[in-house]
Amino acid sequence: MNKILVIGATGQIGVELTAALRSRYGADNVVATGFNQSPGDALVKSDPYCHLDVRNAAALDRIVEEYRCDTIFHLAALLSAVAEEKPQLAWDINMNGLIHVLETARMHRCAVFFPSSIGAFGPETPALDTPQVTVQRPTTLYGITKVAGELLCDYYCHRFGVDTRGLRYPGLVSSKALPGGGTTDYAVDIFYAAVASQHYDCYLRADTRLDMMYMPDAIRAAVRLMEADGSALRHRNAYNVTAMSFTPEQLAAEIQKHIPGFRIRYKVDPARQAIADSWPRHMNDEAARVEWGWRAEYDLPVMVKDMLEQIELKLHKG
Ligand code: NAD
């Protein structure tokens, strides 16, 4: 990786990934692109930065050509809850965007990182210890685009020799950028509510156990996978990676250790509950451990302590 393009750099993952890549590879060597951003956004004012709608193949090609990019981190997508509200738009952005990225990568010989998700699994998949290779029949449009995306990335690797690599992320918890409309957003929102008002109305049932990860681990996983020896990678698209598995009730109890007055109420949203109920509780990530040395560093107590400190700083600074 010498010249890196990050598509969707202003999103929940992109903000932290771009910062990590810029500190590792040099700011000049990481081109951030965003879509529908406010001009005041810190990344928009950074350099190099370009506006990009990933559905515009010619614009994507021009940026890769101009900056001579050799690696693309493709993060632009509509997430699970939003995609259920706008399925046609989600198909357009998630699938046409990806194929433009893969075609550009083929023409310019770029490596590609594509994040898949626990959403690529469905109700028929084993929910516990979910194997690396298993049934993938998701019931959401988001999940369908993730399965198709994994397969398309495999295809471009086998058929055209494009160095595609991917991760199946669990729900991600982070303090820098707000989440973009996924089913696990509650696990971020709850921290803002706890710090601001000591009260949170949760849209998932108390006992909804899901696979989760703290953003620093998610960023480390992406960078480590892209830096790994390609000859050791058997399951390129995409690796199960996991760090912890918890319910809203358990997360609230962990927050109460720091904020004893914190209270949670459950006002279940049937649409998001149905999505969550179709996803794995905990994936098996042995293939990632064996093939490229993956290991998570953050568990629930460490993550909760750090999140509360970060959100406290963010909300009460100055
Ligand atoms: P996000 O919604 O926070 O960010 C996505 C970014 O894509 C946004 O900045 C948005 O402006 C951009 N975008 C939307 N449409 C675009 C278009 N037409 N052209 C260019 N950019 C466009 O999402 P995120 O959480 O950062 O997720 C990034 C990737 O990781 C997605 O593929 C997502 O499916 C995957 N993922 C995320 C999670 C999670 O919990 N956050 C979990 C599993 C997988």
Residues whose N, C-alpha, C, O or C-beta is under 5 A from the ligand:
A	BS01	NAD	G8 T10 G11 Q12 I13 G14 F35 L52 D53 V54 R55 H74 L75 A76 A77 I93 P115 S116 S117 Y169 P170 G171 L172 L178 P179 G180 G182
